[in-house]
Amino acid sequence: MHTIGFNKPYLTGKEVHYMYDAVFHRHISGNGKYTKLCHQFFQEKYHFNKVLLTSSCTDALEMSALLINIQPGDEVIMPSYTFVSTANAFILRGANIKFIDSYPHHPNMNPDLIEECITSKTKAIVVMHYAGAANDMKKILSIANKYNLYVIEDAAQCINSFYIDEKNQKIPLGSIGDLSAFSFHETKNIISGEGGMLVVNNKELEKRAEIIWEKGTNRSAFFRGEVDKYGWVDIGSSFLPSDIIAAFLYAQLEELEHIQQKRLWIWNTYYKLLKPLADQGLFELPYIPEYATNNAHMFYLVCRSLDERTKLIQHLKNKGIQAVFHYLSLHSSPYYKDKHDGRMLPNADKFADCLVRLPFYYDLSQSDLEYICEEVKNFFSNI
Ligand SMILES: *Cc1c(COP(=O)(O)O)cnc(C)c1O
């Protein structure tokens, strides 16, 4: 039987070569040659103000919570339909979370629901751009400015994706919030196994970001010759990855355009093949808002019911195809349901029940895609 897994990490071929080089360069801890090359790549390509590689996006989110000084009892606003790390980072500092519902037809948080959840304790809005499709940043920034809140982007899925402003300018996701967190986990477009990055756009947070990154010491400033000794100056942790990981990542970054081109082809092929079924009302296809771009992070369908989705996943499994559901709404999770304020978040629950992700990775071929779409079609013609 033709078997197609959900994900298969793509290798450019240079990863191991650069990892060897990092090892024989004899700087295998963090912030070495390849870390600096990665930092430079992001600063040049996307004009990010300051970037720091981290061991994961989760780490970058935890750094964000430290950097904006979240204290017990502070409130943070974020979507319910997101990954646990978005919330955990702030929970670890004692925050309470106000979860916001999704749009009816897009998993992103609906910004029109934010304002009613703001109190005197609110400190920040965390935006997660689902599948790399920008949220409405104009609305979100205007709310944040009105109430003087930090904006943090969980940009885990957002590499090479953009927000399009009123002047039709493409602004890189991750460059808009005070802080942003990216992931290079092996399920993302650009990978290093585990890995992530903090982007510090707010210049007031720049210096302290580096200190928190380096265990609460001013070690980075010392190595640049800015201070004559280094010591413990703040709280912090060990957030930086080994240069061996950065070497892997650098090999991927060199091929970014090429990887993105192939992924976009896969996405467009899925869309074309499945459009006739969506037009019959059997499911919804992903849509890209007019202020967003598509970075081909994932391809998903939204089924009409949980039951239909369960059966579709089972049908595809029987045909050797691994399709998977995604987030369970965080406001109704076992950990948070008793802490949630009781607001109904029906759209987040709908995406939790009905969204299914199809296999998505660089190596998928035209015939793989045709096979998958044919089986989706077979499923719907028998219900
Ligand atoms: C993947 C992902 C994360 C976690 O990334 P790690 O690098 O595995 O910590 C966080 N948030 C979102 C939205 C993600 O998709």
The ligand as a Gaussian input file, in Angstrom:
#p B3LYP/6-31G(d) Opt

LIG

0 1
 C        5.354000      24.653000      17.222000
 C        4.685000      25.696000      18.028000
 C        5.161000      26.091000      19.292000
 C        6.247000      25.374000      20.013000
 O        7.472000      25.365000      19.364000
 P        8.697000      24.575000      20.030000
 O        9.854000      25.076000      19.210000
 O        8.420000      23.121000      19.856000
 O        8.795000      24.988000      21.448000
 C        4.534000      27.131000      19.955000
 N        3.483000      27.760000      19.417000
 C        2.984000      27.414000      18.216000
 C        1.823000      28.163000      17.670000
 C        3.556000      26.356000      17.496000
 O        3.044000      26.011000      16.303000

